[in-house]
Amino acid sequence: QVQLVESGGGLVQAGDSLRISCAASGRSSGTYDMAWFRQAPGKDRVFVAGIMWSSGNTYYAHSVKGRFTISRDNAKNTVYLEMNSLKPEDTAVYYCAAGKSVVATALRYDYWGQGTQVTVSS
């Protein structure tokens, strides 16, 4: 079992930056590929960014590429999502996920956190 706990969400203004974190614990938690998804009210959960544990390769959704950066600290078993130039359309609950590969399909991930709310005001 792997437990994921997100933190760092909040209310910011358009153009601001915010960093959210995901702390992983449990057996073999450090060997999973990690990803961030987000879900806005009334919409599906969508892929935002992912990072492979072995190579450190990163992947981004087109809508956030160039503004968001995913990273991980293996010593702390923590994954971060640095979000810059935030827009009102980035408002959503952000979820951390762990799986055997980085894919855009939420169903392919084995473990999920409880989510952290990010609200961007205009």
Residue, then its C-alpha position, 0 to 999 in steps of 0.5 A: q500500500v502507498q499513501l499519498v498526501e497533498s498539501g500547499g493548495g490555496l487561493v491566489q490571483a491570476g499571474d501568481s505562482l504556487r507550489i503544491s506537494c505530495a508526500a508518499s509513504g508506504r512500501s515501495s512508494g519511492t519506485y512508482d511513477m508519479a503524476w498530477f491530475r486536476q478536476a474542475p467542478g463538473k468536469d472529468r479528472v485530467f492529466v496535468a504532469g508526470i515524472m518517471w521515478s527511474s529516469g526523471n523524465t517529465y511529461y506535461a499537458h499542453s495547457v500547462k507546458g511552459r508554466f508548470t514544473i513537476s519535480r521529485d525529491n527521492a530522499k523525501n519521497t515527495v513530488y512537487l508541482e510548481m505552478n507559474s503564471l496561474k490563470p483562472e482556468d487552472t482552478a481545480v482540485y489537484y490530485c497526486a497519483a502513483g502508478k507503474s507508468v506515466v500515462a494520461t489515463a487516470l484509471r491506470y494509476d494505483y494510488w491517489g491522494q485526497g486532493t488539494q484545492v487551488t483557486v485562481s481569482s481573476 
